[in-house]
Amino acid sequence: MKIYGDYRSGNCYKLKLVTKLLNIPHEWVPVDILAGEASSADFKSLNANMKVPLLALADGRVLSESNAILNYLARGSRLEPKDDFDRAKVQQWQFFEQYSHEPYIAVARFIALYLGMPEARRHEFESKQAGGHKALAVMEQRLAQGPFLVGKHLSTADISLFAYTHVAADGGFELQGYPSILAWLERVRATPGFVSMEC
């Protein structure tokens, strides 16, 4: 299998992390999104939406959207709860990540880190702060009640939200006021097989 992605992207890092945690053999195909490589004709033939990450299976089937790929790769593993309700809770947190977390924290990070905070987008960056802190407060409340987002063990819900939360400071979101999140970040990092975004 091949995974097309940009390691600087939190959405792509989710897949880098799950493949390391589960020792999943694959070929990583780098795609530089700032250089426009996701808009090339070759890549567009694989994914008309022109976004990474993208999973390409040996039989020619392809799968896009980071959490869909993440759940596919983790199916049947220790990262997928066995209980039906807990699996639904994982999806609940992944929808939260895509609709209430990523649009604020990841976009602010993109503006500051990828684009270098152009003055034309400073207001947009500042407008993301309240929504991002609201999402962090929701996570803080949950993580004050247990070690992980769903149950007592690491799941794909944690991987989904770790990806951009652990680099939230890049988008202006300091985490000192979220002690339960900080403790959770350390628990994820302590997981055997963990690999950082920078590696």
URLIN-V262777 format. One record per backbone hydrogen bond with DSSP energy under -1.0 kcal/mol. CO is the residue of the C=O (numbers start at 0). NH is the residue of the N-H. If there is no record, write none. Layout:
co->CO nh->NH
co->CO nh->NH
This chain:
co->0 nh->26
co->1 nh->55
co->2 nh->28
co->3 nh->53
co->4 nh->30
co->5 nh->8
co->8 nh->12
co->9 nh->13
co->11 nh->15
co->12 nh->16
co->13 nh->17
co->14 nh->18
co->15 nh->19
co->16 nh->20
co->17 nh->21
co->18 nh->23
co->26 nh->2
co->28 nh->4
co->31 nh->36
co->32 nh->35
co->35 nh->38
co->36 nh->39
co->39 nh->43
co->40 nh->44
co->42 nh->45
co->42 nh->46
co->46 nh->49
co->53 nh->3
co->54 nh->62
co->55 nh->1
co->56 nh->59
co->60 nh->56
co->62 nh->54
co->64 nh->68
co->65 nh->69
co->66 nh->70
co->67 nh->71
co->68 nh->72
co->69 nh->73
co->73 nh->76
co->76 nh->79
co->78 nh->155
co->82 nh->86
co->83 nh->87
co->84 nh->88
co->85 nh->89
co->86 nh->90
co->87 nh->91
co->88 nh->92
co->89 nh->93
co->90 nh->94
co->91 nh->95
co->92 nh->96
co->93 nh->97
co->94 nh->98
co->95 nh->99
co->95 nh->100
co->96 nh->101
co->100 nh->103
co->100 nh->104
co->101 nh->106
co->103 nh->107
co->104 nh->108
co->105 nh->109
co->106 nh->110
co->107 nh->111
co->108 nh->112
co->109 nh->114
co->110 nh->116
co->117 nh->120
co->118 nh->121
co->120 nh->124
co->121 nh->125
co->122 nh->126
co->124 nh->127
co->125 nh->128
co->127 nh->131
co->128 nh->132
co->129 nh->133
co->130 nh->134
co->131 nh->135
co->132 nh->136
co->133 nh->137
co->134 nh->138
co->135 nh->139
co->136 nh->140
co->137 nh->141
co->138 nh->142
co->139 nh->143
co->141 nh->144
co->154 nh->158
co->155 nh->159
co->156 nh->160
co->157 nh->161
co->158 nh->162
co->160 nh->164
co->161 nh->165
co->164 nh->167
co->166 nh->169
co->167 nh->170
co->167 nh->172
co->168 nh->171
co->174 nh->177
co->177 nh->181
co->178 nh->182
co->179 nh->183
co->180 nh->184
co->181 nh->185
co->182 nh->186
co->183 nh->187
co->184 nh->188
co->185 nh->189
co->187 nh->190
co->190 nh->193
